[in-house]
């Protein structure tokens, strides 16, 4: 099947539930992204800053670019002029840098707090208690150019659907509590970004509002290394 055919299938299934489909375009060539764009897709997710910067410069300006990978503070400035949503915010320090760069670009940048829900070792993600601590911090309250619009989580990489279901469910329950405690009056706090190709159906059942699907739309990825990375320093 073509990219357009794959996309049509997923858009029909996912968007009928009111869920946003993020086409994960990392390592995909411009031609493939354009095929998806011409088939009606407007939200694309990238893991690497340099790759997203390069693609944004070459592709239509009505694309919504989502940074879905881990983001280092020193690279925020490169995407601050155009990024629509940053999924993986896992520290107050990073949030402060996003706020700083957003102010320089006279923007408010939407962010999701990444919550650690998987039963496996990982470097990234806030614990439930750390999310609450961050939202209570006076330094967070001082930020004027970011907007927390929800939470992001990645389930354990396992075929145990019961475990995945429990992890997504715990995040939904936590989201509801955070909404009530901190964002009761803010309609913008509404997003739960969970679910990828292998587990997106479970994620939607457990309250996800956006799913991230890549190779199932585009086919096998071509690994590309950015040797002349402007953001390396």
Secondary structure, 3 states (H helix, E strand, C coil): CCHHHHHHHHHHHHHCCCCEEEEECCCCCHHHHHHHHHCCCCEEEECCHHHHHHHHHHCCCCCEEEECCCCCHHHHHHHCCCCCEEEEECCHHHHHHHHHHHHHCCCCEEEEEEECCCCCCCCCCECHHHHHHHHHCHHHHCCCCEEEEEEEECCCCCCCHHHHHHHHHHHHHHHHHHHHHHCCCCCCCCEEECCCCCCHHHHHHCCCCEEEECHHHHCCCCCCCCCCCCCCC
